[in-house]
């Protein structure tokens, strides 16, 4: 095994192991990979950012959800979402027909992730992934797999691995797919023979395919507001990964404020809103949104943006009056 010799990761044993694996299992040319890693640059700022101490979790409402929501539920984001829908209405309808995912949720994902493609990230993906693979021990295994998937992606799709730019964690394109997600769920939705995460048509199809493959239930609701009385709710575990029967919640003073069509098994969601906690009952489709980002706040922001864009766009494709 020849030494790599140059670059921030040239002398790393982990780099040599990854190269060996890609040569042995994926048929890569060793010299090509050594040339790639000779140009990869460590991004120390990413490590500093991820290693910053986290604040303590408060036991009383602080308005965290209200502040988080305000980042996405803006007039500009809603208006741009309606414009995006009008522009790509045919593509969104075709995705709905194929995958069963309503246009507003595909639009909202792209809106939350990249402001409808306006900001897809400015960091070289290969640098970000190598930094996290080789210098972030806590997630090294995960990001080594993503780096491997990215190099395979660059070879198979025929692009320079130093060209793509994305997030500090290596997410790419309008839908911010990680490389492993690209291999599993990206689709060629415009029929040009390529799966291009920066192509809006392919991004729409890929997001819809992602939701469908994670179990989106066509025609079912996502989440319903709950009314909580008494002290029962405060003592219960909450989050997208909880599961309660409606009768058990009712016994604790927690009841839905609207009809639930989608079974009697729900998650109990608590949002730290300004003025006090909000309680919601999440259904299967809410859980599906969290497969994109494992956060109840994220999923609720997507849901509420989707509903706001739907109200603005209108179900018939005409813009609803704002008066």
C-alpha positions as CSV (number, residue, x, y, z in Angstrom):
1,X,0.0,0.0,0.0
2,X,1.6,3.3,-1.1
3,X,1.5,6.3,1.2
4,X,-0.8,9.1,0.1
5,X,1.7,11.6,1.4
6,X,-0.1,15.0,0.9
7,X,-3.1,16.9,2.0
8,X,-4.7,17.2,5.4
9,X,-5.7,13.6,5.4
10,X,-2.8,12.0,3.5
11,X,-1.2,10.5,6.5
12,X,-4.4,9.2,8.2
13,X,-4.7,5.4,8.6
14,X,-8.4,5.8,8.3
15,X,-7.9,7.4,4.8
16,X,-5.8,4.5,3.7
17,X,-8.4,2.0,5.0
18,X,-11.2,3.8,3.1
19,X,-9.1,3.8,-0.1
20,X,-8.3,0.1,0.3
21,X,-12.0,-0.7,0.7
22,X,-13.1,1.4,-2.3
23,X,-10.4,-0.2,-4.5
24,X,-11.2,-3.7,-3.3
25,X,-15.0,-3.6,-3.2
26,X,-16.0,-0.9,-5.6
27,X,-13.2,-1.1,-8.3
28,X,-11.8,2.4,-7.8
29,X,-8.4,3.3,-9.2
30,X,-6.1,3.8,-6.2
31,X,-4.0,6.6,-7.8
32,X,-7.2,8.6,-8.5
33,X,-8.4,8.3,-4.9
34,X,-4.9,9.3,-3.6
35,X,-5.1,12.4,-5.8
36,X,-8.5,13.2,-4.4
37,X,-7.5,12.9,-0.8
38,X,-4.3,14.9,-1.5
39,X,-6.6,17.9,-2.2
40,X,-9.1,17.4,0.6
41,X,-9.0,20.1,3.3
42,X,-9.9,19.8,6.9
43,X,-12.7,22.2,8.0
44,X,-11.8,23.0,11.6
45,X,-14.7,25.4,12.0
46,X,-17.1,22.5,11.5
47,X,-15.5,20.6,14.4
48,X,-15.6,23.8,16.6
49,X,-19.2,24.3,15.8
50,X,-20.2,20.7,16.6
51,X,-18.2,20.6,19.8
52,X,-19.7,23.8,21.3
53,X,-21.3,23.2,24.7
54,X,-25.0,22.9,24.6
55,X,-27.2,24.9,26.9
56,X,-29.2,23.3,29.7
57,X,-32.7,22.2,28.9
58,X,-35.2,24.4,30.7
59,X,-38.0,22.9,32.8
60,X,-40.3,25.9,32.1
61,X,-41.6,27.3,28.8
62,X,-39.0,29.6,27.1
63,X,-40.7,30.1,23.7
64,X,-38.2,28.0,21.9
65,X,-40.8,26.6,19.4
66,X,-42.1,30.1,18.7
67,X,-38.6,31.3,17.8
68,X,-37.9,28.2,15.7
69,X,-41.2,28.5,13.8
70,X,-40.5,32.2,13.0
71,X,-37.5,31.2,11.0
72,X,-39.7,29.3,8.4
73,X,-43.2,30.7,8.7
74,X,-42.4,34.1,7.2
75,X,-44.4,36.0,4.7
76,X,-41.5,35.7,2.2
77,X,-41.3,32.0,2.6
78,X,-45.0,31.4,2.2
79,X,-45.2,33.7,-0.8
80,X,-42.2,32.1,-2.5
81,X,-43.7,28.7,-1.7
82,X,-46.9,29.6,-3.6
83,X,-44.8,30.9,-6.5
84,X,-42.7,27.8,-6.6
85,X,-45.9,25.7,-6.6
86,X,-47.3,27.7,-9.5
87,X,-44.1,27.3,-11.5
88,X,-43.8,23.6,-11.0
89,X,-47.5,22.7,-10.6
90,X,-47.4,20.0,-13.3
91,X,-44.3,18.3,-11.9
92,X,-45.8,18.4,-8.4
93,X,-49.1,16.9,-9.6
94,X,-47.2,14.2,-11.4
95,X,-45.2,13.4,-8.3
96,X,-48.5,13.3,-6.3
97,X,-50.0,10.9,-8.8
98,X,-47.0,8.6,-8.7
99,X,-46.1,8.7,-5.0
100,X,-49.3,9.8,-3.2
101,X,-47.6,12.8,-1.5
102,X,-49.5,16.1,-1.6
103,X,-47.7,19.0,-3.4
104,X,-47.7,21.2,-0.3
105,X,-45.5,18.9,1.7
106,X,-42.9,18.5,-1.1
107,X,-42.9,22.3,-1.5
108,X,-42.6,22.8,2.3
109,X,-39.6,20.4,2.6
110,X,-37.8,22.3,-0.2
111,X,-38.7,25.6,1.4
112,X,-37.5,24.6,4.9
113,X,-34.3,23.0,3.6
114,X,-33.1,25.5,1.0
115,X,-35.6,28.3,0.6
116,X,-36.8,26.7,-2.7
117,X,-33.3,26.2,-4.0
118,X,-32.1,29.7,-3.1
119,X,-29.5,28.4,-0.6
120,X,-28.2,24.9,-1.2
121,X,-25.0,25.4,0.8
122,X,-21.6,26.8,0.1
123,X,-19.2,24.2,1.5
124,X,-17.3,21.6,-0.5
125,X,-19.1,18.4,0.3
126,X,-16.0,16.2,0.1
127,X,-14.2,18.5,2.6
128,X,-17.1,18.4,5.1
129,X,-17.6,14.7,4.9
130,X,-13.9,13.9,5.2
131,X,-13.6,16.3,8.2
132,X,-16.5,14.5,10.0
133,X,-15.4,11.0,8.9
134,X,-11.8,11.4,10.1
135,X,-11.9,14.0,12.9
136,X,-15.3,13.7,14.6
137,X,-15.0,10.4,16.5
138,X,-18.6,10.4,17.8
139,X,-20.1,10.1,14.3
140,X,-17.0,8.8,12.5
141,X,-18.6,5.5,11.3
142,X,-21.7,7.3,9.9
143,X,-19.8,10.0,8.0
144,X,-17.2,7.5,6.7
145,X,-20.1,5.7,5.1
146,X,-21.4,9.0,3.7
147,X,-18.0,9.9,2.3
148,X,-17.8,6.4,0.7
149,X,-21.3,6.9,-0.8
150,X,-20.4,10.4,-2.0
151,X,-17.3,9.1,-3.9
152,X,-19.3,6.3,-5.5
153,X,-21.9,8.9,-6.4
154,X,-19.4,11.2,-8.0
155,X,-17.9,8.4,-10.1
156,X,-21.3,6.9,-11.2
157,X,-22.8,10.3,-12.0
158,X,-19.7,11.5,-13.7
159,X,-18.9,14.7,-11.8
160,X,-15.7,16.2,-10.1
161,X,-15.9,15.3,-6.4
162,X,-14.7,18.8,-5.6
163,X,-17.5,20.5,-7.5
164,X,-20.6,19.9,-5.3
165,X,-21.3,22.3,-2.5
166,X,-23.7,21.7,0.3
167,X,-24.2,22.0,4.1
168,X,-21.5,21.6,6.8
169,X,-22.7,18.0,7.2
170,X,-22.5,17.1,3.5
171,X,-26.2,17.5,2.6
172,X,-26.8,18.4,-1.0
173,X,-29.2,19.9,-3.5
174,X,-32.7,21.4,-3.1
175,X,-33.8,18.6,-0.8
176,X,-30.5,18.4,1.1
177,X,-30.0,14.7,0.6
178,X,-27.1,13.0,2.2
179,X,-25.1,10.7,-0.2
180,X,-26.6,7.5,1.1
181,X,-30.1,9.0,0.7
182,X,-29.2,9.9,-2.9
183,X,-28.4,6.2,-3.6
184,X,-31.6,5.0,-2.0
185,X,-34.2,7.6,-2.9
186,X,-33.1,10.1,-5.6
187,X,-34.9,9.6,-8.9
188,X,-34.5,10.8,-12.4
189,X,-37.9,12.6,-12.6
190,X,-37.2,14.6,-15.8
191,X,-36.1,11.6,-17.8
192,X,-32.7,12.9,-18.9
193,X,-30.8,9.8,-17.6
194,X,-29.3,11.5,-14.6
195,X,-30.4,11.9,-10.9
196,X,-29.5,15.5,-10.2
197,X,-30.2,16.8,-6.7
198,X,-29.8,20.4,-8.0
199,X,-32.3,19.9,-10.7
200,X,-35.7,21.1,-9.4
201,X,-37.7,18.4,-11.2
202,X,-35.5,15.6,-10.0
203,X,-35.6,17.1,-6.5
204,X,-39.4,17.2,-6.4
205,X,-39.6,13.6,-7.5
206,X,-36.9,12.5,-5.0
207,X,-38.5,14.2,-2.0
208,X,-41.9,12.6,-2.9
209,X,-40.2,9.2,-3.3
210,X,-38.5,9.6,0.0
211,X,-41.8,10.2,1.8
212,X,-43.6,7.4,0.0
213,X,-40.9,4.9,0.8
214,X,-41.0,5.9,4.5
215,X,-44.7,5.1,4.6
216,X,-46.7,8.3,3.8
217,X,-50.4,7.5,4.0
218,X,-52.3,9.2,1.2
219,X,-55.3,11.1,2.3
220,X,-54.6,10.9,6.0
221,X,-54.0,13.8,8.4
222,X,-50.6,14.7,9.8
223,X,-51.2,16.1,13.3
224,X,-54.1,17.4,15.4
225,X,-54.1,20.0,18.2
226,X,-54.8,18.6,21.6
227,X,-56.4,20.1,24.7
228,X,-54.7,19.2,28.0
229,X,-56.4,19.7,31.3
230,X,-55.0,18.7,34.7
231,X,-51.4,17.7,35.4
232,X,-51.3,14.5,33.5
233,X,-49.6,15.9,30.3
234,X,-46.7,17.4,32.2
235,X,-45.7,14.0,33.6
236,X,-45.9,12.1,30.3
237,X,-43.0,11.4,27.9
238,X,-43.4,13.4,24.7
239,X,-41.9,13.4,21.2
240,X,-42.4,12.0,17.7
241,X,-41.2,8.5,18.8
242,X,-43.8,8.1,21.6
243,X,-47.0,6.0,21.1
244,X,-50.2,6.3,23.0
245,X,-53.7,5.1,22.7
246,X,-56.3,7.8,22.5
247,X,-58.2,6.4,25.5
248,X,-55.0,6.4,27.6
249,X,-54.4,10.0,26.8
250,X,-58.0,10.9,27.6
251,X,-57.6,9.3,31.0
252,X,-54.8,11.8,31.6
253,X,-56.9,14.8,30.4
254,X,-55.5,15.0,26.9
255,X,-58.1,15.0,24.1
256,X,-58.0,15.9,20.4
257,X,-59.7,19.1,19.3
258,X,-60.6,17.6,15.9
259,X,-61.5,14.2,14.5
260,X,-58.6,11.8,14.0
261,X,-58.7,9.7,10.8
262,X,-55.7,7.3,10.9
263,X,-56.0,5.1,13.9
264,X,-56.1,5.5,17.6
265,X,-52.4,5.2,18.1
266,X,-50.6,8.6,18.2
267,X,-47.5,10.4,19.4
268,X,-47.8,13.1,22.0
269,X,-46.0,16.3,20.9
270,X,-45.2,19.1,23.2
271,X,-44.1,22.5,21.8
272,X,-42.4,25.1,24.0
273,X,-44.4,28.0,22.7
274,X,-44.4,31.6,23.9
275,X,-47.0,31.8,26.6
276,X,-47.0,28.1,27.5
277,X,-46.7,24.6,26.2
278,X,-48.8,23.4,23.2
279,X,-49.8,19.8,22.9
280,X,-50.5,18.0,19.7
281,X,-51.2,14.4,18.6
282,X,-49.0,13.2,15.8
283,X,-50.1,10.5,13.3
284,X,-48.2,8.3,11.0
285,X,-47.6,11.1,8.4
286,X,-46.1,13.3,11.1
287,X,-43.6,10.5,11.9
288,X,-42.8,10.2,8.2
289,X,-41.8,13.8,8.1
290,X,-39.4,13.2,11.1
291,X,-37.6,10.6,9.0
292,X,-36.3,13.6,7.0
293,X,-35.0,15.2,10.2
294,X,-35.4,13.6,13.6
295,X,-37.1,16.6,15.3
296,X,-40.6,17.3,16.3
297,X,-40.0,21.0,15.8
298,X,-38.7,20.4,12.2
299,X,-41.7,18.2,11.3
300,X,-44.2,20.8,12.7
301,X,-42.5,23.6,10.8
302,X,-42.8,21.6,7.6
303,X,-46.4,20.8,8.4
304,X,-47.4,24.4,9.2
305,X,-45.5,25.8,6.2
306,X,-47.2,23.3,4.0
307,X,-50.6,24.4,5.2
308,X,-49.8,28.1,4.9
309,X,-48.6,27.6,1.3
310,X,-51.7,25.5,0.5
311,X,-53.9,28.3,1.8
312,X,-51.9,30.9,-0.2
313,X,-51.8,28.9,-3.4
314,X,-55.3,27.4,-3.2
315,X,-56.2,23.9,-4.1
316,X,-57.2,24.8,-7.6
317,X,-53.8,26.4,-8.3
318,X,-55.1,30.0,-8.1
319,X,-53.6,32.3,-5.5
320,X,-56.0,32.9,-2.6
321,X,-56.6,36.6,-1.8
322,X,-54.6,37.8,1.2
323,X,-57.3,40.3,2.2
